[in-house]
Amino acid sequence: MKKYFFLLVITFSFAYSNIQLIKKQNNDSNTTLLVIGGIHGDEPGGYFAASLLATEYDINSGNLWIVPNLNQDSIQKNNRGINGDMNRKFATLKKEDKDSKIIKEIKNIILSKNISLVLNLHDGHGFYRKENKGRIFNPNAWGQTCVIDQCNLNQNQPFGNLNDIALTIKNRMNKKLIQSHHSFDVRNTQTKFDDEAMQLSLTYFAVTNNKPAFAIETSKNLSSLSQKVFYQLLAIEEFMNIMGIKYKREFELNTLEISKLLKNYGKLIINDNISLNLSNIKKYLSYFPLKSKDNVLKFSHPLGSFKKLRDEYIIYIGNEKITTLNSQYFELSDSCPKYFKVEVDNNLKDYEKTSEIIVNDDFKVMTDDSIRVNVIGYRSKNSRTESGINIAHKSINKRFSVDEDEKIFRIEYYKNNKFCSMNMVHFK
């Protein structure tokens, strides 16, 4: 069974107010890898790889910290940086810069005594080649590179041999290419001497504070998101191997399996009384019973976020707009039952308030007179409630389904005209 963990959009753990930090830790080692995705909002290979790292990997030895969506607002808009290039703000930054709080917090995380090595995930243009071989294959390209700012850190710094590590990563990855022209190389920017722009970057901030740091750049010219994520995960795994971090995953590392995982958008819990499976959900859902303000949205997907525009909540996974919820405002009742009795295919059972109810033939909600039942898409002769009525799939107007396959429908419960909760009935 798929395990979900939920991320609170309003607040989250570890005392950081502007950054989502996911920790996977063990007591056997102080070695900690920090992986950062989404510093550029238009580079989905990096942040979708970080999200799969957070949800699909178990860490059995050593420690892994993940910031999957550093520049969340830019990710929503699929924009490099809506407030300017965030990766050029690590040397000097004006207090009034809209990214200043995020920059301050990620700096503090990087400088934590726990952090042994930093990986910053990017998608870069073209395919890096030391010699010019055309518009896409040339020395100015960034794609398919392991980027370092210099060759070495202080002599006694663990993992401070940056060039040696980068060469090892390159050689190991080049044995597992999807196509030969996807080959990786090391790009040393020699930042201190040759690259003023990179002197403002996250990795250079790290190395100047004696923290080993690398950027992984997969190519924007790869044919699919799954290929970008494949190479990002391949690189991350090789870094974990070098660091002695032991991990486990339940999927085969190939583009077919990754494509399937990328389509799993997880669940969204709203106000602890509505549960939505975001995979295969319709693009627009009307008259959703929400509060007029202060709705709390929890996502199981690390890249889940929302934007409120007037009466609509636009739901995102990364840079992908998943659905829009049109609000119908209700107060929430504080005296609703936690369980509801529903007869499914002639079997009576108690269901929790946000359960999905699986039905072969028909169902019948059984509530007392204090609860009003509304099965969205079903029209009954009783205008007050739809409790005590056998309802089959053919009895419900399919345009009111929640999913694209027209098999999932809403059962809403009300008490004294205040909203209680919602079950989903799923016809097989």
Rosetta blueprint (number, residue, H / E / L):
1 M L
2 K L
3 K L
4 Y L
5 F L
6 F L
7 L E
8 L E
9 V L
10 I L
11 T L
12 F L
13 S L
14 F L
15 A L
16 Y L
17 S L
18 N L
19 I L
20 Q L
21 L L
22 I E
23 K E
24 K E
25 Q L
26 N L
27 N L
28 D L
29 S L
30 N L
31 T L
32 T E
33 L E
34 L E
35 V E
36 I E
37 G L
38 G L
39 I L
40 H L
41 G L
42 D L
43 E L
44 P H
45 G H
46 G H
47 Y H
48 F H
49 A H
50 A H
51 S H
52 L H
53 L H
54 A H
55 T H
56 E H
57 Y E
58 D E
59 I E
60 N E
61 S E
62 G L
63 N E
64 L E
65 W E
66 I E
67 V E
68 P L
69 N L
70 L L
71 N L
72 Q H
73 D H
74 S H
75 I H
76 Q H
77 K L
78 N L
79 N L
80 R L
81 G L
82 I L
83 N L
84 G L
85 D L
86 M H
87 N H
88 R H
89 K L
90 F L
91 A L
92 T L
93 L L
94 K L
95 K L
96 E L
97 D L
98 K L
99 D L
100 S H
101 K H
102 I H
103 I H
104 K H
105 E H
106 I H
107 K H
108 N H
109 I H
110 I H
111 L L
112 S L
113 K L
114 N L
115 I L
116 S L
117 L E
118 V E
119 L E
120 N E
121 L E
122 H E
123 D E
124 G E
125 H L
126 G L
127 F E
128 Y E
129 R L
130 K L
131 E L
132 N L
133 K L
134 G L
135 R L
136 I L
137 F E
138 N E
139 P L
140 N L
141 A L
142 W L
143 G L
144 Q L
145 T E
146 C E
147 V E
148 I E
149 D L
150 Q L
151 C L
152 N L
153 L L
154 N L
155 Q L
156 N L
157 Q L
158 P L
159 F L
160 G L
161 N L
162 L H
163 N H
164 D H
165 I H
166 A H
167 L H
168 T H
169 I H
170 K H
171 N H
172 R H
173 M H
174 N L
175 K L
176 K L
177 L L
178 I L
179 Q L
180 S H
181 H H
182 H H
183 S L
184 F L
185 D E
186 V E
187 R E
188 N E
189 T L
190 Q L
191 T H
192 K H
193 F H
194 D H
195 D L
196 E L
197 A L
198 M H
199 Q H
200 L H
201 S L
202 L H
203 T H
204 Y H
205 F H
206 A H
207 V H
208 T H
209 N L
210 N L
211 K L
212 P L
213 A E
214 F E
215 A E
216 I E
217 E E
218 T E
219 S E
220 K L
221 N L
222 L L
223 S L
224 S L
225 L H
226 S H
227 Q H
228 K H
229 V H
230 F H
231 Y H
232 Q H
233 L H
234 L H
235 A H
236 I H
237 E H
238 E H
239 F H
240 M H
241 N H
242 I H
243 M H
244 G L
245 I L
246 K E
247 Y E
248 K E
249 R E
250 E L
251 F L
252 E L
253 L L
254 N L
255 T H
256 L H
257 E H
258 I H
259 S H
260 K H
261 L H
262 L H
263 K L
264 N L
265 Y L
266 G L
267 K E
268 L E
269 I E
270 I E
271 N L
272 D L
273 N L
274 I E
275 S E
276 L E
277 N E
278 L L
279 S L
280 N L
281 I E
282 K L
283 K L
284 Y E
285 L E
286 S E
287 Y E
288 F E
289 P E
290 L E
291 K L
292 S L
293 K L
294 D L
295 N L
296 V L
297 L E
298 K E
299 F E
300 S L
301 H L
302 P L
303 L L
304 G E
305 S E
306 F E
307 K E
308 K E
309 L E
310 R L
311 D L
312 E E
313 Y E
314 I E
315 I E
316 Y E
317 I E
318 G L
319 N L
320 E E
321 K E
322 I E
323 T E
324 T E
325 L E
326 N E
327 S E
328 Q E
329 Y E
330 F L
331 E L
332 L E
333 S L
334 D L
335 S L
336 C L
337 P L
338 K L
339 Y E
340 F E
341 K E
342 V E
343 E E
344 V E
345 D L
346 N L
347 N E
348 L E
349 K E
350 D E
351 Y E
352 E E
353 K L
354 T L
355 S L
356 E E
357 I E
358 I E
359 V E
360 N L
361 D L
362 D E
363 F E
364 K E
365 V E
366 M E
367 T L
368 D L
369 D L
370 S L
371 I L
372 R E
373 V E
374 N E
375 V E
376 I L
377 G L
378 Y L
379 R L
380 S L
381 K L
382 N L
383 S L
384 R L
385 T L
386 E L
387 S L
388 G L
389 I L
390 N L
391 I E
392 A E
393 H H
394 K H
395 S H
396 I L
397 N L
398 K H
399 R H
400 F H
401 S L
402 V L
403 D E
404 E L
405 D L
406 E L
407 K L
408 I E
409 F E
410 R E
411 I E
412 E E
413 Y E
414 Y E
415 K E
416 N L
417 N L
418 K E
419 F E
420 C E
421 S E
422 M E
423 N E
424 M E
425 V E
426 H E
427 F E
428 K L
